[in-house]
């Protein structure tokens, strides 16, 4: 594994975090400012995608990676792979924002502390996701049949999303009740303090519980999105970078989408369609063998990207045109 591309990726990640911290100090909390903050991680992520294109095209730092492409004998298109992977991870991770909103409301987290909690929770989740990705990729490269197992998992997850409209929220509420019973937690907040001492005993504040739940739940639902990106590419740099850049955008998108959560009634349906599409893409070879086709069926990355954009646009547009009814 070449070290230089990973150092450049780490520098880009650090730039996102630093720019976000500096901008957040200067911008007031509003919808317009949230959009401006959201443009920071997206802009840097797109810039890194352009750098990846140039690096692979020019074979900088030995970046070739043709042997680990998920596209079989077809030519590598790293820019499209990265863009499709980033958009896929962004769309599936954005669904977690609904859970984050529920957790914030359940614990009545003060608005002034929500950004702090999200920042550190997402940072912890990024570390957990990286370990999961690299472990899963190592297994995938050794056991090719695991790709098909992931495809079946995504197929089941996509079907479940059509019928389990509140599965994530029910799981979140269950974790909230479980942790509240088993951990010494005080009822009140202490600013941004995570641990307080009362009568010689340490208590966790609700802020610590929320942060832990966000990090763990993001990892749990990454079990959908991480196998999905392996259906697009198995290049370690593209998988990790597209995934983590997408997660970095969650904090800004939380403040953009939180007010719209109740109106995006068709978002989960759109995500279910995307999961089913990626599952089909991963299972094309065994499905073709089942019907007697001996070629190498393939859905190009460009078509995958166009499909994801079209489904997301349709789901969001339909949700805005026909929002959920909030009254009698």
N, C-alpha and C positions, 0 to 999 in steps of 0.2 A: 504494500500500500504506500503510495507516494505521500510524503509528509507535506510538501509545499502547498498543494491545493487545499488541504485541510486547514493549514494555517491561514490561508486567505479566507476560507469560509468562516473560521473562528473570528477573524478580524471584522468581517462583514456583520457577524452576529453582534459583536461588541459595539459596532457602530450603531446598530439598531437600538440596543439598550441605552447607550449613551445619549443618542439623539432624542429618544423618547423621554428620558429623565430631564434633559435640559429643556425640551419643549413643554413638558408638563408643568414645569415651574413657572413658565411665562404665559401659559394659556389658561383662561378661566374654564370652568366646567360648563360646557354648552354643546348642543348638537353639532354646530358648525365647527367648533374647536375639536370635537371628537373625530369628525371627518378629516380634519387637517392632521391630527395625530395618527389616524389610520393610514394616511398617505405615506408616512415615514417608513414603516416596515414593508409596505407593499412596494414602494419605490426602490428601496435597497434590495429587496428580493428580486425584482425584475432586473435591476442592474447586475445582480450576481448571475442571473440567468443568461444575460448577454455575454458576460465574462466567460461563463461555461461554454457557450457556443464558440467563442473565439478560441478558447483553450483547447477544446476537442478538435476544432477544425485545424488548428495549427500544431496539434500534438504537443502542446506545452506541458512540461513536467511529466512527459510520458503518458498523457491522458489519451487512451485509445478505447479500451474497455469493450471491444467488440465481442469478446468471448463470454461476457456475462450479460449480454443483452437479452431481454425477454422477447425480442422480435425474431428469433430464429435466424434464418439465412438472409433476412432483409437488412438493408443498410441502416446503420444507427442514425438517429436524428436527436442528438442530446438536448437541443433547445426545446423541441416539442415534447420530449419525454419529461424534461424539468417543468415546463409550463403546465402540461396535463397533470403531472403529479402534484404540483403546487396548488392548482385549482381544485383538484380532487380533495387533497388534504384540507384545504381552506374551507371547502363547502361542508365536508363531513365534520371538521372540528368546529365550524360555526354552529352546528347543531347543538354542540355542548353548551353554547351560550344560554340556551333555554334552561338547562340544568343549573348553570351558574346563577341565573336570575332567581330560580326557585330557592337555591341555597341562601342567597343574600336575603331574600324575603323571609325565609323560614327563621333565620337567626337575627333578623332586623339589624343588619350590619349598617352602621352609620355611613352616609354617603362619603364623608371625608376619609373613611378607612377602606372603602371598596377598592380603590386603585392600588393601595398598598398590598391588600390581601391578594388581589389578582396577580400582581407583579411577581411576588415571591412564590405563590402557588404554581404559576405557569413556569417559572424558572425551575422549580423542583420537578415538575412534570416533564420538562424538556430533558433533564438528566435521565429520568426513568424511561422515556421514549427512546432515547439514543441506545440505552442498554438493550431494550426490547428489539429495536430494529436490527442492531448488529448481531444479536443472538439469533434472531429469526432468519437473517440473511445468510449467516454461516450454515444453519441447518438446511436452508433452501438450496444452497450451492452444492451441498453434499447429498441431499435426498430430493431429487427432482419431483418425486411423487407428492412431496409436501405442498408444491404449488397447486396441485389439484385438490388437496385437502383444504387449502385456504379458499379455493374457488367454491367448494361445497359449503364452507362456513359462511362465506359472503352471500351465497345463494339463500341459505337459511335465514341469515340476518336481514336480507332484503325482503323476503317474504314476510318475516315477522313484523317488519316496520309498517307493512300495510294494515296490519290488524292490531298491533300493540301501540296505540297512539300515545299512551302515557307510561311506557315501560321505563324510560329513563327517570321520570319523576318519581315513580313508585319505588324504584331502587334507591334513589337519593333520599327519599323520606325514611326508608328502612334503615339506611346507614346513619342518618341523623339520630333516630331513636336509639339505635344500638350503641353508638359512641357516647351519647348523653347519659346512658345508664351505667356504662362501665368506666368512665373517666371522671375524675374530680374536676368538675367544671363550674365556675361561678357564673351567676346570671348576668352580671353587668360587664360592660366594656371598660377598659382602662386605656383609652387612646389607642395607640398602636402596640401596646404591650401584649405579649403572647403568654407569659407566665407571671403570676403574682403570688405573693406569700401572704397568707392569712393565718394568724394564731399558730405560727410555726409550721404550717403545712402549705405546700405548693398547689396552686390551682391553675388549670388552663383557662384562658379567657375564651369566649365564644369565637374570637377572631382566629385563634389557633386552630380550632375545630373546623372552621370554614375553610381555611387555607389547606388543611390536610385533606378535607373532603374533595375540594376542587382538584388538587393534584392527583389523588387516587382515582377519582371518577374520570378525569381526563384520560388517564392511562387505561382504565377499564374500557372506555369507548374507543380508544385507539386500537383495540383488538379488531375493530371493523375497518378502520382507515388504513392501518399499516399493511395488512394483507392485500388491501385493494391496490396500493401503489406497486406492489410486487407484480401485479398484472400489467403494469405499464413498463416498468424497468426494474432491473436488479443491479444496477450500477450503485455501489455503496454511497458514493458522493452525491449522486442525484437523489437517492432515496432519503438520506439523512438531511440534506440541505433543504429540499422541497418540504419535508415534513416539519422541520424545526422553524423555518421561516413562516410557515402557515400558523404554527402555534404562537409565534411571537406576535402575530397580528390580532390574536384573540382579545387581548386586553383593550386595545383601541376599539375593536368591533363590538365589545360588550356594551360600551357606552353609546354606540351607534344603534345597535339592534335591540337592546333591552326595551326601549319604549315601543318597539314594533313587534315584539314577540307574540303578543295576543292577536296580531293581524296576519302573521305569516302561517295561515292555516294549512297551506299546501306544501310547505317546505319539507316536511318529513316524507310526504309522498314522493316528491322529487328526488330526495336523497335515496329512497328505497329503489327508485328506478335506476339511479346511477349505480348503486350496489349490485343490482341484478345484471346490469350491462357489463360491469367489470368482471363479475362472476362468470358470465357467458364468455367473455374474452379469455379468461384463464382456463376455461374448460373446453375450448374449441377443439383442441387436438383429440382428447378422449371421446368427445361427442362425435367428431368426424370418423374416428375409428369404429364407433358403434354402428354407424350407418354404412360402413364399408369404404369410406373415402380414404385414400392412402397419401394424399398430398399434405401440405403444411398450411392449413387455413390460418388466416391472419387478418386482424383488424388494425389498420394503420393508426399510429399515434395521432396524426392530424384529424382523422375521423373521430377518434376517442375524444379529443379536445373539443371538437365542434359539437359532439353529442352532449358532453357535460355542460358546455355553455348554454346550449339550447334548452336543456332540461331545467337548469337553474333559472334561466330567464323566464321560462314558462311558469314555473312554480311560484316565483316571486311576483310576477305580473298577475297571475290568477289570484294570489293571496291579497294583493293590494286592491284589485278590482272587486273581489268578493270576500271581504274580511270577516272574521268571526263576529258573531253578534254578542255584545257584552251586556245587553239589557233584555228585559222581558219581551 
